[in-house]
Amino acid sequence: MTAHVINTNGHEVTLQVTVDLSGTMFEAEGRIQEACNNVGMLASAEALKRFDTDGSPIIMGAIKWTKRCVSPKTYQTPYGAIEVERNVYQTSQGGRIYCPLEASARIIRHATPRFAQMLSHKYSQMNVNAVCGDLRENHGRQIAASYVQNTADWVGGIACAKEERWDDVTPEFDTALPSVAISLDGAMLAMKEDGWREAMVGSLSLYAPDGARVHTIYVGEAPQAGKDTFHQRMVREIERVKAAYPDALYLGIADGAASNWAFLEPHTDRQLLDYFHAAEYLPHLAMAAYPGKTDKPKREQWLHDHRHRLKHESGAVDTLIKEAERLMNKRSLGKTVKDNLQAALTYFTNQRARMDYPAHLAEHLPIGSGVIEAACKTLVKQRLCGAGMRWKHQGAKIVLSLRALVQSSGRWAQFWNKIDQFGAQPC
């Protein structure tokens, strides 16, 4: 297999490649992939040259930089490593050198921007060894684990450093969006120094008039002493969405933790207890109503009926509270059954104002926090809770930032468009 540049003309390059197609289809495909990588390396080298200077002095601010020398440098691309000779500069005072090509082409840790994007995206989904295996088996790229880690950390550092200063654009839709559901929850994460700590996850879900979810924005934050950083990030996201959809109904959905309502109440028009968390307490009433060993069929029927009523019948919560109060007077109940019944009664009494599920269903509003439950699983647990994994704060923060960008539709592209436009360095 051979590939070489035939001609360059302005911004265009013509390449020629010869591929041996003999042998099995599997063998031919391997050589085709190798040829594609060689073409990609040749084209990438030509593309990089466009971002270099002609060697003339350059002025940045009040400082003059002059060409020091032409120095070869190896850069990593999606197709392979390429060596490019580029101009490097220095001031008359000496000190650090400056490479205009790297700044203009948005090179990140000696990786072209597309390759840096590829590495960080894969790292957000897989551990570093799995990323190396995927690159080797599927892209024909042999990359050291340390290089993958360093590049992904650098990109994640940019995401963490710029999230407060780079405004993301909330998508616009052809029809008005009448409601936005805001939820937050936590997932336990094994930390190297602090044991198990709670990572926080938040979501803002935009709903169409028919109740269909059309867009979701995710926020993930590594465990910290308090939740201030997470809350600040959530507030920024809420303000962006409210600026785009000021007339929407903002609905806070969460479990019964008091800290959730303390945050959600100032930012939402209504608050609703997650239906599925509420339904988890119904078995305590069913057991109190039918505590006998042979009463299982009756308990199951009671549960089926009351889950339906709680969801669809107005006044069902008041009925449940009265039923729980009546059952508390049964002298035949065992201590465990009675304690569980008391917990359910207290829960329903405290959350009564947030449990009008029939009214919300009639308005095509969500009644469950399934979005945030899924986010805790996909954002945190799938990637950060593998066997034997223990995290430092910065490492967990980087992975969560990358995963939130990837899973929030459109955000990953916006992030890289900003890097492509402005360049970036992590703090």
SEGULO-205149 format. One line per field, with one value per residue: residue number from 1; z, x, y of N, C-alpha, C in turn. Coordinates in steps of 0.2 Angstrom, whole numbers. Layout:
// SEGULO-205149
seq <- c(NUM	...)
n_z <- c(Z	...)
n_x <- c(X	...)
n_y <- c(Y	...)
ca_z <- c(Z	...)
ca_x <- c(X	...)
ca_y <- c(Y	...)
c_z <- c(Z	...)
c_x <- c(X	...)
c_y <- c(Y	...)
END
This chain:
// SEGULO-205149
seq <- c(1	2	3	4	5	6	7	8	9	10	11	12	13	14	15	16	17	18	19	20	21	22	23	24	25	26	27	28	29	30	31	32	33	34	35	36	37	38	39	40	41	42	43	44	45	46	47	48	49	50	51	52	53	54	55	56	57	58	59	60	61	62	63	64	65	66	67	68	69	70	71	72	73	74	75	76	77	78	79	80	81	82	83	84	85	86	87	88	89	90	91	92	93	94	95	96	97	98	99	100	101	102	103	104	105	106	107	108	109	110	111	112	113	114	115	116	117	118	119	120	121	122	123	124	125	126	127	128	129	130	131	132	133	134	135	136	137	138	139	140	141	142	143	144	145	146	147	148	149	150	151	152	153	154	155	156	157	158	159	160	161	162	163	164	165	166	167	168	169	170	171	172	173	174	175	176	177	178	179	180	181	182	183	184	185	186	187	188	189	190	191	192	193	194	195	196	197	198	199	200	201	202	203	204	205	206	207	208	209	210	211	212	213	214	215	216	217	218	219	220	221	222	223	224	225	226	227	228	229	230	231	232	233	234	235	236	237	238	239	240	241	242	243	244	245	246	247	248	249	250	251	252	253	254	255	256	257	258	259	260	261	262	263	264	265	266	267	268	269	270	271	272	273	274	275	276	277	278	279	280	281	282	283	284	285	286	287	288	289	290	291	292	293	294	295	296	297	298	299	300	301	302	303	304	305	306	307	308	309	310	311	312	313	314	315	316	317	318	319	320	321	322	323	324	325	326	327	328	329	330	331	332	333	334	335	336	337	338	339	340	341	342	343	344	345	346	347	348	349	350	351	352	353	354	355	356	357	358	359	360	361	362	363	364	365	366	367	368	369	370	371	372	373	374	375	376	377	378	379	380	381	382	383	384	385	386	387	388	389	390	391	392	393	394	395	396	397	398	399	400	401	402	403	404	405	406	407	408	409	410	411	412	413	414	415	416	417	418	419	420	421	422	423	424	425	426	427)
n_z <- c(0	-5	-3	-8	-9	-23	-28	-23	-21	-16	-4	-7	-9	-18	-17	-20	-19	-17	-16	-10	-13	-12	-5	9	12	25	27	16	20	31	25	18	28	34	23	22	34	31	21	28	37	28	23	34	38	28	30	43	40	35	45	50	52	40	45	48	59	73	82	98	108	117	114	105	94	88	75	80	76	64	69	70	74	82	79	85	77	71	63	63	69	65	58	58	52	59	63	77	90	99	112	112	125	128	137	137	123	108	98	84	75	83	91	82	76	86	94	106	119	110	101	87	86	82	85	99	103	100	109	121	121	120	132	141	141	143	153	154	149	141	132	125	120	111	102	96	91	83	76	72	79	90	105	120	136	146	138	133	145	149	139	139	152	151	141	149	159	153	151	164	168	160	161	168	161	147	138	135	122	123	115	102	98	86	91	105	121	134	147	159	168	183	191	204	211	220	219	226	227	227	235	235	246	255	257	254	245	241	224	214	204	191	182	168	160	145	139	127	121	121	131	128	131	125	126	136	148	157	172	181	196	206	222	236	250	253	244	237	225	215	216	212	198	194	195	186	174	175	174	161	153	157	152	138	138	145	148	151	162	177	184	199	202	214	226	243	251	262	258	244	241	247	238	226	227	227	213	205	199	204	215	215	222	218	210	210	221	231	229	234	247	249	250	264	270	264	270	283	282	278	286	288	285	275	267	256	242	244	248	237	228	234	234	220	217	224	220	207	211	218	207	198	204	211	227	233	241	253	257	258	269	279	280	284	297	303	302	311	323	325	336	334	326	323	329	319	308	312	314	301	295	302	297	284	285	291	280	270	275	277	264	257	250	239	230	220	209	199	194	188	178	170	164	156	161	168	181	187	192	183	174	180	189	179	175	186	185	172	171	182	189	179	173	183	194	193	196	210	207	213	216	214	218	208	196	196	194	182	173	175	170	157	153	156	146	134	135	136	124	110	117	117	104	104	114	108	96	102	107	94	89	99	105	120	137	151	168)
n_x <- c(4	3	4	3	6	0	-2	-3	-14	-18	-30	-33	-29	-22	-22	-14	-18	-13	-20	-19	-30	-30	-32	-43	-59	-59	-45	-42	-50	-43	-31	-37	-41	-29	-24	-33	-30	-16	-19	-26	-16	-7	-15	-18	-6	-3	-14	-11	0	-5	-8	3	15	24	36	39	41	30	17	11	0	9	21	34	38	50	56	63	68	66	57	55	40	31	14	-1	-14	-31	-28	-15	2	10	24	29	37	39	37	45	44	52	54	65	69	72	67	51	46	36	23	15	8	3	-6	-15	-20	-27	-21	-20	-12	-2	-11	-21	-36	-48	-43	-41	-54	-60	-53	-56	-70	-71	-65	-74	-84	-78	-65	-48	-40	-49	-51	-39	-39	-50	-46	-35	-40	-51	-47	-35	-24	-11	-10	-3	-8	-6	-5	-18	-25	-19	-23	-37	-39	-34	-43	-55	-52	-52	-66	-71	-65	-71	-84	-92	-90	-92	-106	-119	-130	-147	-158	-170	-187	-200	-213	-221	-215	-223	-219	-206	-196	-187	-175	-166	-153	-143	-129	-119	-101	-86	-72	-54	-49	-59	-68	-84	-94	-106	-110	-117	-131	-140	-155	-163	-177	-186	-202	-215	-231	-239	-234	-223	-205	-193	-180	-166	-155	-140	-132	-117	-109	-94	-91	-92	-88	-99	-114	-113	-106	-112	-126	-124	-120	-132	-141	-136	-139	-153	-157	-152	-161	-174	-172	-174	-186	-197	-211	-214	-220	-212	-208	-203	-197	-194	-187	-192	-182	-178	-168	-169	-181	-178	-169	-176	-189	-187	-185	-194	-211	-220	-220	-217	-219	-209	-218	-215	-207	-216	-225	-217	-220	-232	-233	-231	-243	-251	-247	-250	-264	-267	-260	-258	-250	-255	-261	-256	-261	-272	-265	-257	-267	-273	-262	-261	-273	-273	-261	-265	-276	-269	-262	-272	-284	-293	-290	-285	-274	-277	-286	-278	-270	-280	-283	-271	-270	-281	-277	-266	-272	-274	-272	-266	-255	-238	-222	-213	-221	-229	-220	-216	-228	-230	-220	-224	-236	-231	-223	-232	-241	-232	-228	-240	-245	-238	-242	-252	-255	-265	-270	-258	-256	-267	-264	-254	-241	-225	-224	-215	-198	-190	-181	-170	-166	-162	-151	-142	-138	-133	-124	-116	-115	-112	-100	-91	-92	-86	-79	-68	-64	-59	-59	-51	-55	-54	-52	-64	-73	-69	-72	-86	-90	-87	-95	-108	-108	-107	-119	-129	-139	-132	-123	-110	-105	-107	-97	-85	-85	-83	-70	-64	-66	-61	-50	-43	-37	-35	-38)
n_y <- c(-6	11	29	45	63	71	84	101	115	130	129	116	99	86	68	52	35	18	2	-14	-27	-40	-57	-62	-55	-49	-47	-38	-27	-23	-18	-8	1	4	11	22	28	32	41	50	55	61	71	78	83	92	101	106	114	125	133	139	152	164	166	179	193	194	203	203	210	222	216	210	196	186	175	161	148	134	120	103	94	81	77	70	63	58	48	44	47	62	71	87	102	117	135	142	154	168	180	195	195	182	167	158	149	151	145	148	140	130	137	143	132	125	115	102	96	91	85	85	95	87	74	75	78	65	57	62	60	47	43	48	39	26	17	21	10	3	13	13	0	1	10	4	-8	-4	8	6	12	14	19	26	23	33	45	46	48	60	69	68	73	86	92	90	98	111	111	111	123	133	133	142	154	152	153	142	138	137	126	130	127	123	124	131	128	122	118	115	103	102	93	85	74	62	52	39	38	31	38	42	47	50	40	34	45	58	61	74	76	84	89	97	96	98	100	96	101	90	82	75	73	83	88	87	94	91	91	87	85	82	74	85	96	103	108	119	122	114	118	132	130	123	134	143	136	135	149	151	143	149	161	159	152	160	160	147	134	130	116	107	92	79	68	65	72	86	95	95	102	114	120	119	126	141	142	136	135	126	111	94	78	65	52	38	37	40	29	19	18	13	-1	-3	1	-8	-20	-17	-17	-30	-41	-54	-71	-78	-68	-63	-62	-53	-42	-39	-36	-25	-16	-14	-8	4	11	14	23	33	39	42	47	60	67	55	55	60	51	40	44	45	31	26	32	26	12	13	11	-2	-15	-27	-27	-30	-24	-20	-19	-9	2	4	8	20	27	29	36	48	52	54	63	74	77	80	91	91	80	79	70	67	79	84	75	77	89	85	84	79	66	59	56	50	53	60	49	40	47	48	35	33	44	44	31	21	24	28	20	7	-9	-9	4	20	37	53	70	80	71	64	75	80	69	68	81	80	69	75	85	77	69	79	84	92	100	95	97	111	115	111	119	131	130	128	141	150	145	137	136	126	131)
ca_z <- c(0	-5	-3	-8	-12	-30	-30	-18	-24	-12	1	-9	-9	-21	-15	-23	-15	-20	-10	-12	-11	-12	1	11	13	31	26	12	24	36	21	16	34	34	17	24	39	28	17	33	39	23	22	40	38	23	33	48	37	33	51	52	49	35	48	49	66	75	88	102	113	116	114	98	94	81	73	83	72	62	73	69	80	80	82	85	73	72	58	65	71	59	60	54	53	60	65	84	91	106	112	113	132	129	140	134	115	106	91	81	72	88	94	77	74	92	96	113	121	104	98	83	89	81	89	106	104	100	115	127	121	122	139	145	141	145	157	149	145	136	126	121	116	106	97	93	87	78	72	70	82	96	109	127	141	149	133	133	151	150	134	141	158	148	139	155	163	149	152	171	169	156	161	170	156	141	139	131	119	124	108	101	94	82	95	112	126	140	154	161	174	186	196	206	215	222	219	230	224	231	234	237	252	259	257	250	246	236	218	213	197	190	175	166	154	141	137	122	124	122	137	126	133	118	127	143	150	163	176	186	200	210	229	239	257	253	238	234	218	211	216	207	191	192	194	179	169	175	171	153	151	158	147	132	139	151	149	153	169	179	189	202	204	217	232	249	255	263	254	237	241	249	232	220	228	224	206	201	200	207	216	215	225	213	211	211	228	235	229	238	254	249	253	272	272	262	275	289	281	277	289	288	281	269	264	250	236	246	248	230	225	238	231	213	217	227	215	202	213	219	201	194	207	215	234	235	246	259	258	261	276	284	280	288	304	305	303	317	329	326	341	332	322	326	330	313	303	314	313	294	294	305	293	278	287	292	274	266	279	276	257	255	246	233	228	216	202	193	191	184	172	166	161	152	165	171	188	190	191	180	170	185	191	174	174	191	183	166	171	187	190	173	172	189	199	191	202	212	206	218	213	217	217	201	191	196	191	174	170	176	166	150	152	155	139	129	136	135	116	107	121	115	98	106	117	103	92	106	107	88	88	103	108	127	141	157	173)
ca_x <- c(0	7	0	8	3	1	-2	-7	-17	-22	-33	-34	-23	-24	-18	-15	-17	-14	-22	-19	-36	-30	-34	-50	-62	-56	-38	-43	-53	-37	-27	-41	-41	-22	-23	-37	-26	-11	-21	-28	-10	-4	-19	-18	1	-4	-19	-7	5	-9	-9	10	17	29	42	40	40	23	16	5	-1	15	27	37	40	53	57	69	71	61	58	50	36	26	7	-6	-21	-36	-26	-8	7	14	29	28	41	35	41	44	46	54	55	72	71	72	61	47	45	29	22	9	4	-1	-11	-20	-24	-30	-18	-21	-7	1	-16	-25	-42	-52	-41	-42	-61	-61	-50	-60	-77	-71	-63	-80	-88	-74	-59	-42	-37	-54	-50	-33	-41	-54	-42	-31	-44	-56	-45	-28	-20	-8	-9	-1	-13	-4	-7	-25	-27	-17	-26	-44	-39	-33	-50	-60	-50	-55	-73	-72	-63	-74	-92	-95	-89	-95	-114	-122	-136	-153	-161	-176	-191	-205	-219	-220	-214	-226	-216	-199	-196	-181	-174	-159	-152	-136	-126	-113	-95	-80	-67	-48	-47	-64	-73	-90	-97	-112	-109	-124	-133	-146	-157	-168	-181	-191	-208	-219	-238	-242	-231	-216	-199	-190	-173	-163	-149	-138	-127	-115	-104	-91	-93	-88	-90	-106	-117	-114	-104	-117	-131	-123	-121	-139	-144	-134	-143	-160	-157	-152	-168	-179	-171	-176	-193	-199	-218	-215	-221	-206	-210	-198	-199	-188	-189	-194	-177	-179	-163	-171	-186	-175	-166	-181	-194	-186	-183	-200	-218	-224	-216	-221	-215	-209	-223	-213	-204	-222	-228	-213	-222	-239	-233	-231	-250	-254	-245	-254	-271	-267	-253	-257	-245	-259	-265	-252	-265	-276	-260	-256	-273	-273	-257	-263	-279	-271	-256	-269	-280	-265	-260	-278	-290	-292	-291	-282	-269	-281	-289	-272	-268	-285	-283	-265	-272	-286	-273	-262	-276	-275	-268	-263	-249	-231	-218	-210	-226	-232	-215	-216	-234	-229	-215	-228	-240	-227	-221	-238	-243	-227	-228	-247	-246	-234	-244	-258	-253	-271	-270	-253	-257	-272	-260	-248	-235	-222	-225	-209	-191	-186	-175	-164	-164	-158	-145	-138	-135	-129	-119	-111	-113	-110	-93	-87	-93	-84	-76	-61	-63	-59	-58	-49	-60	-53	-53	-71	-76	-67	-76	-93	-91	-87	-101	-113	-108	-109	-126	-134	-139	-130	-118	-103	-104	-106	-91	-79	-86	-80	-63	-62	-67	-58	-45	-44	-32	-38	-35)
ca_y <- c(0	17	35	51	69	73	91	106	121	134	125	109	94	80	63	46	29	11	-3	-21	-30	-48	-61	-62	-48	-46	-44	-32	-22	-21	-14	-2	5	7	16	28	31	35	47	55	58	66	77	82	87	98	105	109	119	132	137	142	159	164	167	186	194	195	207	201	216	226	212	208	190	185	168	158	143	130	115	98	92	76	78	65	64	52	43	42	52	65	75	94	107	123	140	144	161	170	187	197	194	175	164	153	149	152	141	151	135	126	141	144	125	123	109	101	91	88	81	89	95	81	68	77	77	58	54	64	57	39	43	50	33	20	18	22	4	2	17	11	-6	3	14	-1	-13	-1	13	5	17	12	25	25	25	40	50	46	51	67	73	69	78	93	94	91	104	116	111	114	130	138	132	148	159	150	152	137	140	133	125	133	123	127	125	133	123	124	116	112	99	102	88	84	68	60	45	38	37	29	42	39	50	52	35	35	52	59	65	77	76	88	89	101	93	103	96	98	102	83	79	72	76	85	90	87	97	87	94	83	88	78	75	91	97	105	107	125	123	111	123	137	127	122	140	146	132	137	155	151	141	154	167	156	151	164	159	140	132	127	111	104	85	76	63	69	76	93	99	96	107	121	122	119	131	147	142	133	137	120	106	88	73	59	47	32	37	40	23	14	18	10	-8	-3	1	-14	-25	-16	-19	-37	-43	-62	-74	-80	-63	-60	-60	-47	-36	-37	-32	-18	-12	-12	-3	11	14	17	28	38	42	45	49	66	66	49	56	61	44	36	47	43	24	25	34	20	6	14	10	-9	-17	-33	-26	-31	-18	-18	-17	-2	7	6	12	27	31	30	41	54	54	56	70	80	78	80	97	89	74	80	67	67	86	85	71	80	95	82	86	73	65	55	59	45	56	61	42	37	51	45	28	34	49	43	24	17	26	30	15	0	-13	-6	11	25	43	59	75	83	66	63	81	80	64	70	87	77	65	79	88	72	67	85	85	98	103	93	101	118	115	110	125	137	128	129	148	154	141	137	133	125	135)
c_z <- c(0	-6	-3	-11	-19	-32	-24	-22	-20	-6	-1	-10	-13	-19	-19	-19	-19	-15	-13	-9	-11	-5	3	12	20	31	22	16	29	32	19	22	35	29	19	29	36	24	22	36	35	23	28	41	34	27	39	46	36	39	54	49	43	38	50	57	67	82	92	108	112	115	107	99	87	81	76	79	69	65	71	75	78	84	81	82	74	67	59	67	65	62	55	56	54	64	73	85	98	106	113	120	133	132	136	126	114	99	89	78	77	91	89	75	80	94	104	115	115	100	93	87	88	85	97	108	104	106	121	127	123	130	144	146	144	149	152	146	140	130	122	117	110	100	93	88	82	74	70	73	89	100	116	131	144	144	133	139	151	145	137	148	156	145	144	159	159	151	159	171	165	156	164	165	149	141	133	128	120	117	108	96	91	86	102	116	133	147	154	167	176	191	198	211	216	220	222	226	228	229	237	244	257	260	252	251	240	230	217	205	196	183	174	160	151	138	132	125	125	128	135	128	126	119	134	143	156	166	181	190	205	217	232	246	258	246	234	226	213	210	211	200	189	191	188	173	169	172	164	150	151	154	140	132	145	153	151	160	171	185	192	204	208	222	238	253	255	259	247	237	243	243	227	221	226	216	202	203	205	209	217	217	219	214	213	218	232	235	233	245	255	252	261	274	270	268	282	288	281	280	289	283	274	265	258	244	238	246	241	227	228	235	224	213	219	223	210	205	215	213	198	197	212	222	237	240	253	261	261	268	281	285	285	296	307	307	310	323	330	331	339	328	326	325	323	308	305	313	306	292	296	300	286	280	288	285	270	269	277	268	253	249	239	229	224	209	197	190	186	177	167	162	157	155	168	178	191	188	188	176	174	188	186	173	180	189	177	167	176	187	185	172	178	195	197	197	203	210	212	215	217	215	210	196	190	192	184	171	170	171	159	148	152	148	134	129	135	127	114	110	119	109	100	109	112	98	95	106	100	86	92	105	116	130	148	162	177)
c_x <- c(4	2	5	4	5	2	-6	-8	-21	-24	-34	-28	-26	-19	-19	-14	-18	-15	-22	-25	-36	-32	-41	-52	-59	-49	-38	-45	-47	-33	-30	-40	-34	-21	-27	-33	-20	-13	-23	-22	-7	-8	-19	-11	0	-9	-15	-3	1	-9	-2	10	22	36	44	38	32	23	10	5	5	21	28	40	44	55	64	72	65	63	53	47	32	19	3	-12	-25	-33	-19	-4	10	19	29	33	38	39	40	47	48	55	63	74	73	66	58	47	37	28	15	5	0	-7	-17	-24	-27	-27	-19	-17	-4	-4	-20	-32	-47	-50	-42	-50	-63	-59	-54	-67	-76	-69	-69	-84	-84	-68	-53	-40	-42	-53	-45	-35	-45	-50	-38	-35	-48	-53	-38	-23	-17	-6	-8	-7	-12	-6	-14	-28	-25	-21	-34	-44	-38	-40	-55	-58	-52	-63	-75	-71	-68	-82	-95	-95	-91	-102	-116	-128	-142	-156	-168	-180	-197	-211	-217	-219	-217	-223	-209	-199	-188	-180	-167	-159	-145	-135	-120	-107	-90	-74	-60	-47	-52	-69	-78	-93	-102	-110	-116	-125	-140	-148	-163	-171	-186	-196	-212	-226	-241	-239	-224	-210	-195	-182	-172	-156	-146	-132	-124	-109	-101	-92	-89	-91	-97	-109	-117	-112	-109	-124	-130	-123	-128	-143	-143	-138	-150	-161	-157	-159	-173	-178	-174	-184	-196	-207	-219	-217	-215	-209	-204	-200	-193	-191	-190	-189	-178	-174	-165	-176	-183	-172	-172	-187	-193	-186	-189	-206	-222	-218	-220	-216	-215	-214	-221	-210	-210	-225	-224	-216	-229	-238	-233	-239	-253	-253	-249	-261	-272	-261	-252	-253	-249	-263	-261	-256	-269	-271	-258	-261	-274	-268	-259	-268	-277	-265	-260	-273	-275	-263	-266	-284	-289	-294	-289	-277	-272	-284	-284	-270	-273	-285	-277	-267	-277	-282	-269	-265	-277	-270	-264	-257	-243	-228	-216	-215	-229	-227	-215	-222	-233	-225	-219	-232	-237	-225	-227	-241	-239	-227	-235	-248	-242	-236	-250	-256	-259	-271	-264	-253	-262	-269	-254	-241	-232	-224	-220	-203	-187	-180	-169	-162	-160	-151	-140	-134	-131	-123	-114	-110	-110	-102	-88	-88	-91	-80	-69	-60	-64	-56	-55	-54	-60	-54	-60	-75	-75	-72	-84	-95	-91	-93	-107	-114	-110	-117	-131	-134	-137	-124	-111	-101	-102	-99	-85	-80	-82	-73	-60	-61	-62	-51	-46	-38	-36	-34	-30)
c_y <- c(6	23	41	57	70	80	95	112	125	129	118	105	88	74	57	40	23	6	-10	-24	-37	-51	-61	-55	-45	-43	-38	-26	-19	-16	-7	3	8	12	23	32	35	41	52	59	63	72	81	86	93	103	109	115	126	136	140	149	158	165	174	187	196	199	205	206	221	223	209	201	189	177	166	152	139	123	109	96	86	77	72	67	58	47	41	48	55	70	81	98	113	128	141	150	162	177	189	196	186	172	159	154	149	149	144	145	131	130	142	137	122	116	108	95	87	84	86	89	90	75	69	76	69	55	56	61	50	39	44	44	27	22	19	16	2	6	15	5	-4	6	9	-6	-10	5	12	10	14	18	23	27	32	46	51	50	58	72	74	74	85	96	95	97	111	117	114	121	135	137	138	154	158	149	147	139	135	132	128	128	127	128	127	127	125	122	113	109	100	97	87	78	67	53	44	35	36	34	40	41	50	46	36	42	53	64	68	77	80	88	94	98	97	98	99	98	95	79	75	76	77	87	90	90	93	91	88	86	83	79	81	92	99	105	114	126	120	115	129	135	126	129	144	142	134	144	156	149	146	160	165	155	154	162	151	139	128	122	107	97	82	71	68	73	83	97	100	102	114	124	124	125	138	148	139	136	132	115	100	82	67	54	40	31	36	33	18	13	14	3	-8	-2	-5	-20	-24	-18	-26	-40	-51	-65	-77	-75	-59	-58	-54	-41	-34	-33	-25	-13	-9	-7	4	14	17	23	34	42	45	48	55	64	59	49	56	55	40	38	44	35	22	26	28	14	7	12	2	-12	-24	-33	-27	-24	-15	-15	-10	3	9	10	19	31	33	36	48	57	57	63	75	82	79	85	95	83	74	77	68	74	87	81	74	86	92	84	79	72	61	58	54	47	57	54	39	41	49	39	29	39	47	35	20	18	26	25	8	-3	-10	1	16	32	49	64	77	78	65	69	82	75	66	76	84	73	69	83	83	70	73	86	92	101	101	97	108	119	115	116	131	136	130	137	152	151	141	134	132	129	131)
END
